[in-house]
Amino acid sequence: MDKKELHALLRKLPSVELVLGSDKIKEETARCGAELVRFIVRGVIDGARTEIVATGRKVEGEDIVKKCVETIACMTRPHLKEVVNATGIVIHTNLGRAPLGPKVLADIAGVVTGYSNLEYDLDAMQRGHRADHVVPLLTFLTKAEDAVVVNNNAAGIMLALAVLAKGREVIISRGELVEIGGSFRIPEILAASGAVMVEVGTTNKTRLSDFEKAITPNTALIMKAHRSNFDMIGFTEEAPVHELAELAHRHGLPFLYDIGSGLIRRPRGLPLEGEPDVASAVADGADLVAFSGDKLLGGPQAGIVAGRRELIARLKEAPMMRALRVDKLTLAVLSSVARSYFDDRSLTRDLPLFAMLEQPEERLQEKAAALLKALQAENVTAKMVASVGRCGGGTLPSLELPSRAVQILSGKNTQKERSLFAERLFAALHRCERPIVAVLRQGDIFFDVLTLDAADIPYVAAETARILREEP
């Protein structure tokens, strides 16, 4: 296309004022206000101009008005919304990790809607400290001397390294230089903190002697990172926590353990035997233990560093702490979740994470049967199948949770047709008012009931039937 033709297409684009004068846009202006609508109209017209230059295709005025209405609707409705999790992944990173449940919501309602004593000591009637609302609970649960809360576990590690090891050496096993969520890697966090990483051992074997040989006058601390999102099996060896702690203390060094997944203690009867826990790490001599709040702790996104009082005091006094501190909502949720740890009954009663992990196979069978019956009542062809759930969230990668799922049957003859059916239904479920995230596996679609609340079964069945009627 030559420049003359291109200019002709660009001149045919409607002006901002012309689009604002259309009946549909006037309705949106009355509903949402002139400033927002004008902003969106300008953006859509600019986008159309860019599209014409790139493709040479004509853009009609009606298409611009339609795009403006769609963009306004997208901008004015909530983007963060409740989702039905039918994936069988309990701590689903993309779906907000650990669900909090109604008990937590009830506990924090007043803090959310009104004022709170966030930094006010009601007994002393003077300014207080926000950490006082959760630190006593965390020290009780972990048996550590003190603790500090920041906005995620990577921040906790960064804070500890920047304060204790900036410009000095940190010894860590080569087999623990892991990549965590969002492509962040332990070596990058070490470098960003200003610490100098010293790798020891090999990928599969690191002995205590490897750490001891690497200690120099410039060593600031010894660090261990839990490989929470993958397992290493076979010809492997790693130094135990208590031996690393003893080695560090013998040389006058602190020992930092990045436990990551955040299991404070092992509740009885749950499949968590192979996962390290914070209380045991503290008992084994770790000076600082860093862990997440929204994984196996079952709470909000937060990073917690628990350990020796004098080391935690240094973290609290660091200027970086001001940038990393958490808000009242995180503290309120974390406090509510921590109080559920007083006994195992309240833990599984109040925190959905542990309630899901505790489900017996009979309960899963009942939920799957109820979903199958509800679907059949809506004339949807389906069948119950065995399934395997996962803990998820970068935790317990080898743990398989026996589950049940309901597979939607298409009645198609070929694998290609079945796959297309499953993909269309999977996508349509995402467009529900309350989106439903199912499982696509080998060209079929399933609802795994491990993570499906029984109260959502009628909704899932009704929406599936509606989609199949409307989008055959």
N, C-alpha and C positions, 0 to 999 in steps of 0.2 A: 504494500500500500504506500502510495506517495504522500508527501506532506500535505498536499492540497486536500486529498480525500480524508486524511487524518484530522485536519483542522475542521473540515465540514462536519465530521462526526462529533468532535468536541463542542462545536458551536450549537449542536442540537441538544446538548445536555440542558435540562431545565435549571433555572436559577434557584437559589435558596428560597427566595421570596415566593416563587411560583409553587414550589413543593409545599411550603408552609401554608399556602392558600388553598390546598386541596382539602376536600371534606374530611377524609380519613385522618389527615395530619392535624386538622383543626380539633378533631375529637381527642386526639392524643395530647394536644396542647392543653385543652381544658382539663384533662385528667392528670397530666404530669407536670405542667408548667412550661412556659415558653423557653426558659433558658436551656433546660435539658433537651427539649425537642429540637431547638435550633442547633445545638451542639451535635446531635446525632445526624440531622439532615446534612450539615456541612461535611461530616465525616463520610457519609454514604456517597455524596456527590464526588468528593475527593477520591474515594475508592473506585467509583465508576470511571472517573477520568484516568486513573492509573491502569484500570483494566483495558480501556480502549487503546491506550498507548501501547500496552504490552501485547494485545491480541488483535487489535484492529476490528473487533466486533462491535456492532451497534448496541447501545444500551437504551432501552425505551424508558420514557418517563414513568410509565405504570410500574415498571420493575423497580425503579428507584423508590417510589412511594411504598411499594410492598416491602422492600428491604428496610426502609425506615421504620415501618410498623413492626416488623419482626425484631429489629434491633432495639426499639423502645421497649417491647415486651420482655426481651432478654435482659435489658438493663434494669428494669423495674421489679422483676420478680426475684425472690431469693435464689441464689446460686448454691449455697450450702444447704442441703436438705436431707431429710431422713431417708435412708435407703434400707431395703429389705435384703439381708445377707443370706443368700441360699447357696453359698459357695463351699461351705464346709471348712473354711479357714477362719479360725477363731479370732486371732489377732491379725486382722487384715489391714496392712499398712495403707492401702488405697481407700479403705472404708473407715479410716479414723482410728485404727488399732483397737485397743481395749474398749469395749462399750462400758458405760458407767452405770446405767440402771436407774430405776425410780428412787431408790433410797438416797443416792447422792443428790439427785435433783431436789428432793424434798429438803435435804439438809442445807443446800445452798440457796434456796429460793429467796430468803430474806436478804442475803448478801447481794444477790443479783439485782433485786428490785429496789433496794433502799441503801441507806448508809450502813457502815459496819465499823467495828473497832479495829480496823486493819493495823493502824499504828497508834493506837490509843490504849493505854493501860487503865482499865476500868477500876481496878483496886487502888492504884496509886493516883488516879485522876490526873494523869499527865501523859506526855508522849511516850509510846512504847515502841516495840520492834516487831515488824511483820513476821519475822522468822519464829517468834515465840508461839505462834499458833500451830506449828507443825514439828518443830525440832524436838521438843520433848517426846512426842509420839514416835518419831523416827529413831531417836536414841534408845527408847525402850524396846522397839521391835528389832533393831539391829544389834543392840548391846554395845554400840560404839559410844565414845565419850561425847561426841558432838557431830553436827551435820550442817550442811549448807545446801540450799535448793537454788538451782538455776534453770534456764529455759529448756535445755535438753542435755543428754548425756555427753554429746560432743563438746558442749560448752563447759561441762564439768571437767572433762579431761583437759581441754584447752586452758582453763583457769588454773588447774593444779600444776600443769607443766610450766605455764608462764610464770607462776609465782615461785615454784620450787626449783626449776631447772633451766631458766632462760640463760642461754649462752654456755650451758654445761651439758654433759653427756647423760643420756638416758639409755640404759641397757634393756633390750627387749629381744625375745626370741624371733628368729627369722620366720618361723612357722606361725607367728601371731600377727604378722603385718597385714591385717585383714582389711577388706573393703566393706564399709557399712552402707546403710541406705543412702540413696542419692549420689552414689559414686564417690563419697568421701572415704579417704583411706587413712589408716593410722599414720603412715609416714608423712602424709600431707599435714595432718593435725599437729604432729610433732614439729614439723618445719615451721608452721604458722605460729606456733607458741614461742619460737626462738630457741627451742632445745635442740641439741645435737644427738641424732639417733645413732646408736651403736648396735648393729645386728649381731646376734650370736647364734651358734648352732647351725642346723640345716633346716630345710623345709619340714622334714618329717621327724627329726630327732634333735632335741636340745637338752643337754644335761646341766645339772647344777654347776659342774666344773666349768662349763662354757661361760656362765655368768661370772664366776669367780675370777677367771683369767682376764676378763674384760674390765675389771674394776681398776680405775686409775685415780690419781688425785683430783681429776676434773669430773669424776662421776658425781652426778647430783642425786640420782635415784635409780632403783630397779623397778621395771614395769612389766606387768603381765596383762595380756588382753585375752579375754574369753572368746573362743571361736564360736560365737552363738549362732551364726547363720550357715555353718557347714560343719561336717564331721570329717575327721581324719582317722582312718582305720588302717590296720595292717602293721607294717614295720615302723612303729612310732614310739616316741618317748618324750616326756616333758617333765620339768621339775615341779614337784608338788608345791602348793601354796605355802605350807608351813616351813618347808626347807628354804624357799626363797626369802621368806620373812626372816628366818634365823640368819641367813647369809647377809642380808641387808643390815640387820641390827648389829651383827658382829663387826661390820665395817662402818658403823655410824651413819647408815643411809636409810632414808624412808623407802617403803615398798608400796607402790601404787598398783592396785588391781582393778582393771576395767572389766567389770562383770557384765556390763551391757544390758542383758535381758531383764534384770531387775527382780529376780525372785528373792524376796526377803527371807522367807523360810519355807520349808517343804510341808504343806498341809498333808495330813494323813489321808490315804485313799485316792490320791490323785497321781496321774502318770508323770511325775516330775523327778523321778529318782536320779536320773543322770545329769540333772541341771545343777550347777553350783549356786549356792545361795549366799546372801550378804552376811547373815548372822554367822554362818560357818566360816566365812572368809575373815571376818573380824576376830573370831575365836582362834583362828589359825595364825594370827599375828599380823595381818595386813594393816598397814598404818592408815591407808586411805582406800576406800572402796567406792568406785563410781558406777552408777547404774541408772537406767531409764525409769520413768514413772508410768509410761503408757504401754508397757509390754506385760511381762509376767507379774508386775506389781498390781496391774488392773486399774490404774488411775489415769490422770491427765498427762499430756506431754510435759515433761519436766526432767531435769537431770539432778540427781542427788549424789553428793559426795559425803560419805560418813567415815569417821575415823578418829584419830588422836586429836585431843583438844587443842594443843599448841599449833598443829598443822592447819586445822580447820580455821583457827583464829587468823592465821596469815591469809587464808583464802578470803575470809570475810572482810579483811581490811584492804584488800587489793582494789585499786581504782577500777579495774575491769569489772568488779562485782556489781557496780552500779548499772552497767550496761547489760548485765546478764540476769538481774534479779527478776522474779516472777510477780505477776499481779495478784489481786485479791481473789479472782476466780480460780486460778490454779491452786492457790493456798487453801481455799475453801474446799475444793474437790479433793485435794491431796489429804487434807485433814479428815474428811469424811471416809475416804478409802482406808486410811491408816487405822481408824477406829474399828473398822470391820475385821482387822487382824487379831483382835483380842482373843477370839477362839475360832475353831474350825467351822462351827455351825454358822456363825455370823458371816464368815468368809464366803461360804458357798450360798448362803441365803441372800446376801446383799450385793455381791459382785458377780455380774453376768459371766465374766471370764471363767471363774471357777465353777459356777453352776453348769456351764456348758461342758467343761472338762470332766465333771463328775457324772454326767448322764450315763446311766446303764443302758445296755443294748436293748432291753425291753422298752425303755422309754423312747428310744430312737425308732424302734419298730412301730410303736403306737403312733408317733407323729407322722411317720411315713404312710401308715395305713390311713390315718385321718386325711392327709393331703390327697392320697390316691382316691379315696371315697368322694372328697369334695370335687375333685376334677371330673370324676366319672359322672357325678350328679350334674355337672355342667356340659356333659356330652364330649368331654375331652378324653381321647384315648391315651392311656398311660400305663406304666407298670412300675412296680417296686424292684429296686436292685440293691445289691450290696455296694457300699462305697467306703472310701478311706478319707477321713478328715485330717487336717493339719493344724498344728498350733499356730504357725505363721508368725509374721512380724519379726523375722530374723531370729527366731528362737526354736530350739529343739528340732533341728532339721530332719532328724531320722525318726522322729516319733510319728507313728501311724495310729490314728484314732479310728477304730472300727465304727462305721456309720451306716446309714441307709439313705438312699436317694430315690426320687421318683423321676423316671424318664418319660418325656413326652414323645409319643410315637406319631410319625407323620403319615404312615400308610403309603409312602412313596416306594417305588420299586428299585431305583438305583441309588448307589451311595452318593452320587453327585446331587441328586434330587433331595435326599435326606439331609445332606450337609447344607444345602441352600435353605431348606425349611428351618433347620436349627439356627442358622445364622440370622435369618430374618426375625425369628421369634426372639432370639437373644437380644437383638438390637431394639425390637419393639418394646420389650420389657423394660429397657433402660428409659424409654420415653413415657412411662406411666407417671401419674401424679406423684406417687411415692415409688421411685424406681426400684425394680427388682433385679438384683444381680445374680444370675444363675451360673451354671457351669457348662462350658462347651468342651466336649471331649471326644476326639476321634469322630467328628461329624455328627454327634448327637448332643442333645440338650438335657440337663438334669437339674433338679432342685435337691441339694443336699440338706437334710433336716438337722444335721449337727448344730448348725448356726441359725436355724429357722425357729423363731418364736412361735409357739402353738397358736397364739392369738392372731398371727399373720396368715395362717393357713387359708381361711375363707377369702382373704384379699388376694392371695397368690392365685388361687383357683379361679376366682371371678375375673381377674385381669387377664389371665392366660386365655380363658374362654372368650372374653371380649375381643382380644387381639386376633384370635383364630377366626372369629366371625367376621371381623372388619378387614383383616389382612390375610385372606386365605392363601 
